[in-house]
Amino acid sequence: MADMLGIMVTKYENLDHIAGVVKAAKAAGHPVTLFMTDEGVRFTRDPKFQELLKVSGIEFSCCDHSCERVGIHEKTEGISYGSQYNNAGMLHDSARILVF
């Protein structure tokens, strides 16, 4: 989609900023996709982050290898667990990318 916003999360920080950007983009009518990798996968277990899963129309994906590396073995409903291929798809399909 030409106006999609991609968000790549590599660090386990800045949740308020991430949530604010996601909600603002959705309010402006933009599709949003968010990919977590490296330490950013820790958000999959964060109750405050999981509130974002309730916002409709956002695609969440996560690097399964990064989860294994940091010791996260439980899957969170609403998040697609995959590989850097998911990241590549987000980069290809997004008009703009933000990295946190």
Secondary structure as the mmCIF struct_conf table of DSSP 4:
data_model
#
loop_
_struct_conf.conf_type_id
_struct_conf.id
_struct_conf.beg_label_comp_id
_struct_conf.beg_label_asym_id
_struct_conf.beg_label_seq_id
_struct_conf.end_label_comp_id
_struct_conf.end_label_asym_id
_struct_conf.end_label_seq_id
TURN_TY1_P TURN_TY1_P1 ALA A 2 ASP A 3
HELX_LH_PP_P HELX_LH_PP_P1 MET A 4 MET A 4
STRN STRN1 LEU A 5 VAL A 9
BEND BEND1 LYS A 11 TYR A 12
HELX_RH_AL_P HELX_RH_AL_P1 LEU A 15 ALA A 27
TURN_TY1_P TURN_TY1_P2 ALA A 28 GLY A 29
STRN STRN2 VAL A 32 MET A 36
HELX_RH_3T_P HELX_RH_3T_P1 ASP A 38 ARG A 45
HELX_RH_AL_P HELX_RH_AL_P2 PRO A 47 GLN A 50
HELX_RH_3T_P HELX_RH_3T_P2 GLU A 51 LYS A 54
BEND BEND2 VAL A 55 VAL A 55
TURN_TY1_P TURN_TY1_P3 SER A 56 GLY A 57
STRN STRN3 ILE A 58 CYS A 63
HELX_RH_AL_P HELX_RH_AL_P3 ASP A 64 VAL A 70
TURN_TY1_P TURN_TY1_P4 GLY A 71 GLY A 71
BEND BEND3 GLU A 74 GLU A 74
TURN_TY1_P TURN_TY1_P5 GLU A 77 GLY A 78
STRN STRN4 SER A 80 GLY A 82
HELX_RH_AL_P HELX_RH_AL_P4 GLN A 84 ASP A 93
BEND BEND4 ALA A 95 ALA A 95
STRN STRN5 ARG A 96 VAL A 99
#
